[in-house]
Amino acid sequence: MKINEIKDPLFLKTYSIKQLEKLSNEIRDFLVDTVSKTGGHLSSNLGTVELTVAIHKVFNSPTDKILFDVGHQSYTHKILTGRANQFPTLRQYNGLSGFQKLYESAHDPFEAGHAGTALSIAFGMAMARDLDNQDFNIIAVVGDGVLTNGMIYEAINHLGSQSSKVIMIINDNEMAISKNVGYINSAFSQLSIAKPYVELKEDVNKVLSKGGIFTKPVRKAIVGVRNSIRKSVVTPNVFSDFGMKYIGPFNGHDIPDLIKALEYAKDYNGPIAIHFKTIKGKGYKPSEEDAIGVWHGVSQFDPNTGESSVALPEGVLSYSSIISETLIRLAKIDKDIVAITPAMIVGSKLEKFFEMFPSRSFDTGISEGHALTFASGLALSHKKPFVSIYSTFLQRAYDQINHDVTRMNLPVVIGVDRAGIVGEDGDTHHGLFDIGLLRPLPNLIIAQPKNSDEAQQLLYTAFKSNRPFALRYPRGNDNYKPVDSFEEIEIGTWELLKLSEENPHAVILSYGKEVELLSNKIKSNNFNWWVVNMRFIKPIDKSLLNTLFKMETNLYIYETDYPSGGMSEAVLSYAQTQGYIQQIETITLGDSYIPHGSMSKLRQINGIDINSCVEKVMKSLKEKSK
């Protein structure tokens, strides 16, 4: 069957091992070809082709529920469930999502984008199934990188105390995004691949079924050999210690072994963890040889050479790189600066820092909460920690920021990477909540730069402030030139950009890269408007606001994050306390989750792109002039 003709996985029931192996190779070629055109999560999907094919061979989706933790490795699952024709739209607006999505297919029983959730959801589904006296399987496919995440052990602890049947499949490729870290990973990786116990047990049982041809001592010896080998295959570990059956590890690319092991798990009546060793990026040389996670998520590339089709111009860096380069400059001067990341060395562009300052670099694994409290311990011991964390993952450590950082007023600098709309990863990854979460916290300073130079100066200011400091920066790029010297920016001060000599018809308050984009748009159109760079989100510049209120001009707030708890709320609240009665109009997002798509497309359809902002201000001014 051609890949584009697949409607559902039922056809796999009739396929031979050779047919399944041929199909797996065809799927791998299909993935390289399609992802090279759209971008997406490549290496994780190449590594799970045979595993996913075998799962659908043994189980019966959608009756049996198949959950992929995070969901970024579910591309083969999507192909086998009839969505191959949609791959040209992968991660595009109104196109195929890069994760499991409830609305896409009955074969997607849940959805996620963050690690560590699948086993808890699977267990909840299993308890509901048992309460309703139903009979179907629930399979949670988790990566070994998730084993550095605390939530999965909460699930294992609870699951192990019950007899409910849940199948946990561990996809062990020794990587999450980057190389896995920590003692658990070290102990886990030491489990050696041996002859699968399932196959061994079958062989021994066949021999013993011969009955009386063996004497009692011979039968005892055969069973003894089986049990001895079993100990090298079914190793006591955290799973068995918590009451889960554990078998493995097995070769995750050997379809016969996969099917035998999965059939065993299917027949086992209780919670079971089954461990498969796979090769991330298997079958495509550039990704298979990737040791640091560059091929985990990719933009468009040439499938023949592996070279990216998207290259930044000379002198242009991502904001992650700009912050990292600045951090290195500051760390050379101050030996107390240390860097922390929860498993995002590559994404946060910290590779160079880790190479230059190995004793001052800490990868905590997928454990955002621990990363922030660990930083607190360092700060209490007179170090200056910088925690680089994506905005979408920051919310997983909110209690730690509140309880362990800001409450003790500790000088921890939090680099809030990928703040704002991030694009193709969609609603689970947009960095739109951190302002509303962080603004209520006492002692915390929050800032966002308008450009590369201001980013460098704000990072310097953050370390000099000796207070909790969250520095937001977007997914995106800017011209980069190291500043000649570092200068502190006074905390809480905004910048008034007078773009005309006359008193303005409008003043637009904004923050981030929108400040320069908007300023350029205003100057190119000769509008008599001014712009305020609200670079400090907390504290706000009350002095400048009072000046603006006295001008009695038309005020607009342009923010590209959620307004609830955001800058518009902060300004409007302050205006009310000051008795300012003139209307301040807002240009911002609505109260809904933002789907996946290109950043430009999402900004446009949500009315927060520069053109939409200018059009709304012009329309407002025209109405007011009537």
N, C-alpha and C positions, 0 to 999 in steps of 0.2 A: 504494500500500500504506500502511495506517495504521501509525504508528510502533510502537504496542503489538503489532502483528502480525508485526513483523520477527523472523525466526528466525536468519538468517545473511546475509552480504553478497552472496550469489550473485545476488540479484535486480538488483543494480546493473549487472550486465553487459549487461542488456537496456534499461537506461534511457537516454533521450536526454538531451542537455544541458539542455533545458528541464525535464525531469522531475527531473534532479539538482539544478537550481537551486531548484525548488519544494520538494523534499525538504529541502534545506539550510535554507530559511526555516522549514519546519515543525519541524525539529530545534531550531533556535534558539529558537522560541517554546516548545517543550517544555522546554528547559533552563531558561529564565527561570521558567516556571511551577513546575517541580518543585523547583529549587534554592531558590526563594523560600520553600518550605515546610520544607525540610530543612536549609538552609544547605549550604555547600560551596564549591568553587573555581568561580567563575562566569566571570569575564572571560577567563581563559585558555582556557576551553572554547568560549566564544562566538567567539573569534578563530580557532579551528582547525576550524570546521565543514566548510567547503568543502574544506580540505586533507585532512581525514580521509575525507570522502566520495570524493574523487579517488583517494586511496591505495587504498581498498578497491575502487574501480572498476578500477584498473589491475592491482593485485596480487591474489593468491589466498590469503587467510588461511583456515585456519591453516597451510597448506603453506608459504607465505611468512611469515616472522616479522616482526611489526611491534612495535617497541619504542618506547615513549614515555618519554623521559628524565624522571625524577622520577615521571611517571605521573598527575599531577594534571590534565592536559589530555586525558585519555582518555575523557571522558564520551560523546562522539559515537561513538567506537570501541565502547564498551559497548552503545550503542543499536543500532548496525549489526550487532552480533554476538549480538543476541537477548536483551538484558538490560533493555530499556525498562520492562518490567512490574515490575522490582525497584527502580526509582528512588524510589518512596515510602519505601523503607527505607534510602536512601543514607546511609552513615556511621553508621547505627544498629547496635546490638549484634546480631550474627547477620544483618545486612543487607548490602547492596551496599557494597563498599569504594569509597572515593574515589580509589583508585589501581588499577593493573593488579595482579591477583592470580592466581597460578598455579592455586589451587584453584577459582577462579570459572569459568574457561573455557579451552578449548583455544586460543582466540584470544589469550590472554595468555601469551606465551612467557617472560616474566620479571616481576619486580616490583621496585619501588624506592620511595623516598620522598625521597631526597637527590639533588642535581644531579650530573651529570657521569659517570654510570656506564654509560649505554646504549651508547655507542660501544665501550667496552672489552668489554662483554658481547657486542655484535654481532660484533666482530672474533673473539672466542673461538669463537662459534658458527660463524662463517664458516670458520675454520681446521678445526674438527671436520667441517663439511660437506665441505670439500675433501679431507680425509684419508679420508673415507668414500666419496668419488666420487659425492656426491649433487648434485642440481641444484635449488636453490630460492633465492629472494631473501631477503635480510635487510636490513630497513629500520630505521634508528635516527632517530627524530624528536627533535631537540634544539632548545631555545630559544636565542636569541642571548645571553640572560643567562648561559648555561652557558659561553660563550666567555671569561668572566672566571675560570673555574675551571681550575686547573692540570692536573687529571687528564685532561681531554679532549685536551690537547696531548701528553701521554704516549701516549695512544691513537693520535692522528694521526701522531705520530712513528714509532710502530711499524707502523701500518697502511700508511703511505706507502712503507715499505721492502718491502712485499709486493705481490703482484699479486692477492690475494684480493679477490673482489667483495663490497663492502659499500656500501650506499646510505645516505648521511648526509643527512637532510633538515633544513635549518636553518629553523626557524620564527622569523622576524625581526619582532618587534613593538616593538623598541627598549625592552623592559622585561623584567625578571625578575619580581620581586614589585614592587619600586620601579623607578624609572628606572635604566637601566644606567649604569655609570660606567667610566672608564678609557680609556687610549689605544686598546686593541683595539676597544672599542665605538665610539669616535670614528672610527677608520679604517674599521671595518665599515659604519657608517651612511652613509659617504660614497659607497658603491657606489650608483650611480644606476640607477633602473629604466629599461631600454631595451627595444626590441622583442626579444622572446625569440629567442635565437640558433637554437634548435631550429626555430622557425617560419621564420626567415630562411633557414636552410640548406635546408629543404624547398623553399621558393620558388625559390631559386637553382638547386638541383639539377633542379627541374622545367624551368626555362628551359634549362639546359645539356643536358638530355636531348634537346633538339630536334636535337642533332647538328650536321650540316654547314651549317645555315642561318646559323651565326655564323662569321665569319672568326677566325683565330687572335688578332689584336689585340683584337677585341671580346670574345672569350671570356676573354682575359687580364684585360681591364678589369673584366668582371663578377666574376671571382674576386677581383680586387683590392679591389673595393667590398665584397664579402662579408667578406673578411678584415679590412678596415679597420673595418667595423662590429662584427665579432666581437671586436675588441680592446676595444670599449667595453662589451661584454656579458660576455665571459669575462675578467675582470680578474685579472691576476697578484696573488696574495695568499698568505696563510699556507698555505692548502690546497694550491694548486698548487706553492708552494715546497717543501712537504713530500711532494710526489709524488702528491697526490690530484687527480683531475680536478675542476674547479670550473665550474659553469654557473649563471648567474643575475645579478642577482636577478629574480624574476618576481612577478607579482601573485598573491598567495596566496588571493584571493577570486574569481579569474576561472577558472571550471572548465575551459573549453577550453584555456587556457594551462597550467593545472595538469596536465591529462591529457597534453598534448604533452610537457611537460618530464619528467613521470614516465615516460612511455613511452621517452623518450630514455635516461633513467637506467637503466631496466629492460634496455635493449638494450646498454648499455655494459658491457664485460667488464673490470672493475677497480674499485678504490675511487673513489667519486665523491661530491662534496658538491654538493647542489642547494639553492639559496637562494631562499626565498619571503618576500616582504614581506606581513605581515598586520597587522590592526588589533585589538589586544587589546580585548575587550569589544564587538566589532562587533555592531551590530543592536539594542543596548539602550542607550539614550542615557546613563543615569547611569554605566554602566560604561565606555562608549566615551569619555566625557569625563573619566574618572578619570586624572589625570596622576601620582599618587603611589602608587597600589597599594591603595587602600581596598577596591576591588571584587575584588581577587585572591581572597581567601577571605572569605566572608560568612556571617553568621548569618541567621536567617529575616528576610524583608523583604516589604514590600508591593510587588508587581510593578508596580502602577499608578503609585506615587509614588516608589519606590526607597527609602522610609524604612524603617529597621530596625524590626523588631518586638520587638527586645530592647534596652531602654534601662536604663542603670544609674540607681539612685536618686540624688538630689542628695547630694553629699558622699561618694559611693562611687567609687573608682577601681580600675582593674586594678593589680596589683603592678608591671607594667611601667611604668605611668604614675607610680606612687608613687616608684619608683626614679628615673625621669627627672626628675620635679619636684624631688626632693632633690638630684640631680646638678646641676641648674641653680642651686639655692640655693648649693651649695658652690662651683660654678664662678664665681659672682659674687664670691666672697670670694678665691678662689685662682685666679690667672690661668694657673697651670701645669697645671690639670686639662684634659684633652682627652678626647674621646669617639671611639670606633672601633666600627664595625659591619660585618660581612660581608654587605652587601646586605639588611639587615633594619631600615631606618630606621623604617618604619611599624609593623612587628610589635613592635619594641622601644620604640615610642613616643618616638623621639628627634627627631621632626620639629621640635619647639619648640627643642630644644637646637641643632640644626643651623641654624635660622633666627637664633637669638640669638648664636651663636658660630661663624660659618661658617669662620673661619680655624683653629678648634680642633676641627673636626669632620671625620671621615674615613670615607668609605664605600669599603671595599676591594673591593667586588664579591663574588661567590661564591668566596671564597678564605679560608677559616677559618684555615688554617695561616699564610698570609702575615699575616693580621690580628694574630695573637699575636706573631709575630717582629717585625713592624713596631712593635707596642707595646713590645717589648723595646728596640728602638732608641731610641724616645722616652724610655723610662725611664732608659736609660744616659746620656741627654742632659738629665737632671734635670727631665723632664716627668712628669706624674702621669696615666698613661693609664687610662681605664675602657673595657674591651672588653665590649660587650653582645652576648651570643651565646646562642642557644637551647641547652639541655642536649643535645638530640639532635644538634646540629651540633658541639658542643664536642669530641666524640670524634674528629672529623675533624682536630683540631689537637692531638692528645695529645702527639705527639713535640715539637712546638714549645713546649708548656707545660712539658714535662719538660726539654728540652735548652736552651731559650732564655729561659725565665722563672724557673722554680724553681731550676735548677742554679746560675744566677748570682745567685739571691736578689734578684730585681728587684721593685721596688714597682709591680707591675701589678695593678689591680683588675679581676677578671673577674666580670661580672654574669651569672650562670648562670640565664637566663630559662627559663620553662616547665619547671622542675624537677618531677619526679614524673609521675604519670599526666596526660596532656593531653586524652584523650578521642577525638574522632571521627576524627582522622588516623591513629590506630592504632599498630601495632607499630613502624613506622619513625620515629615521632615522639615516643613517650613518653620523658620525661627520667629514666630509671631507672638509668642506668649511671654517672653522673658521680661519685657518691660512691666507688664501688668503684674507679674509675679514678684519682681524684685523691688519695685518702687515703694511698697509699704514697709520694707525692712529698714529699721533705724540704723544709723551709722554708715550705711552703704552709699557710696558714690557711684553714679552710673553715667557713662559718657559714650559718645559715638563721633568719630571724626568725619569731616567733610571731604578729606583727601589724604593722600599718602603722607605729606608733611605733618599734618595735624595728628595723624595716627601715631607717628613717631614721638611727637611731643607729648601726646596724651599718655602713651605708655611710660615715658620718663616721669611724667607727673604722677602717674599711678603709684610708682615705687617710692616717689618722694613724699606722697601724702601720708604714709604710715597709717593707712586706714583701709578697710575693705573697699575694693574698687573693682567694678565690673566695666570692662571696655568692650563695647559691641563693635563688630565689623562684619560686613556683608560677604556673601559669596559673590565674587567679582574681582576685577583687576583695576590697576591704576598705574600711572607713570611713577616710577620709583627712582629717587635719588637720595642717598643718605643726607640728612640735614647736616650742615656744617657744625652746629653746636646744639646741645639740648637746652631747652628753656622750659621752666615750669609755666603752666597755664593756671591762672588763679581759679581755684575750685568754684564752680557755680556761675562763672561768667559766660555770657553769650557774646556773639559778635554781630554787630549791626552793619550790614553791607548796604551803603547808600549808593545805589546804582544810577542815581540822577541827582542833579544839584537842586532841583525844585522839591518842594514838599510833596511827598508821594500821594498818589491816588489810592494806593494799597500797600500794605506791608504783609508779607507772607512769612510765617514762622515755620521753619522746618529743621531737620537734622540729617546727618549722614550725607551720602554722595548727592542726594537730591538738592542740597544747597548750591553746589557748583553747577549742576545741570540746569537748575531753575534760573540761576543768575545768568548763565550764558544765553538761555532762551530769552530772558527779559532784555538783555543788552542787544541781542541780535534783532529784536523787534522794536527797540527804542521805547519800551513801556516805561512810564513814570511810576515804577514800583520799586520798593526796597525789599530786602530779604534779611531775615534774622537767622543766624546759625545757632540753633539751640543745642550746642555741642554737649552741654551737661544736661542730661535728662533728669538727674537728681544730684544736687539741689537745683532748682530753677533760679533764673536770674530775676529776682523780684524788682531790683532797681531798674533794669532795662524795661521790664513790663510796666512799671509805674510811668516811665517816660513815654512809652507807647500809648498808654491809656490817656495821658494828658494831651497827646497830639490830636486826638479825636479823628483819626483817619480810619479807613476800612481795614480791619484785621482779619487774616485768614490763617488757619493752622493746617499745614500740609504734612500728614504723617502716613507712612506706608506700612505701619503695623496696626494691630487691633486697637481701637480707641478705648476699649474698656480697661481702665487702669493705666492708660497711656498718657501721652503728652497733652492731648486736647483736654482730657479730664483735669490734668494738673493745672493748665493755664485757665480753663474756664472756672475751676474751683477758686483759684486765687483771685480772678476777676470779680467773682461774686463777693468774696470777703472784703474786697476794696470798694465795693459799691459801684463798680463799673457796669453801666446798664446797656451800653451799645452792644449790638449783636456781634459775636465773633464767629464767623463761619468756619466749618471744618471740612476738609477734604481727606477722607480716610477710607478704611475698609468697612464692610458691613459685618453683621454677626453670623458668619457662616464659615465652614471649613473651606479651604482653598484646594482645588484638585491639582493634579499634575499637569505639566505643560511647560513650555519655555518660559523663562522669567519675563521676557518682553510681552508675550501673549497674555500671561496671567495678570501682569500689571495693567495692561490695556483693558481687558474685559472687566477688571475690578475698578477701573476708573482712577488708578493711582499712578499712571505714567505722567511724564512731564506735560505732554500735550493736553491730556485730560485736565490736569491741574490748571493750566493756563486758560483753557476754554471755560472752565467753571468760574474762574475769577473774572474773566471778561464778561461772561453772561451776568454774573452778579452785579458788577459795576454798571453795566448797561441798565439793568432793572432799577438800580438805586438812583440813576441819573434821571429817570422819568419824572 
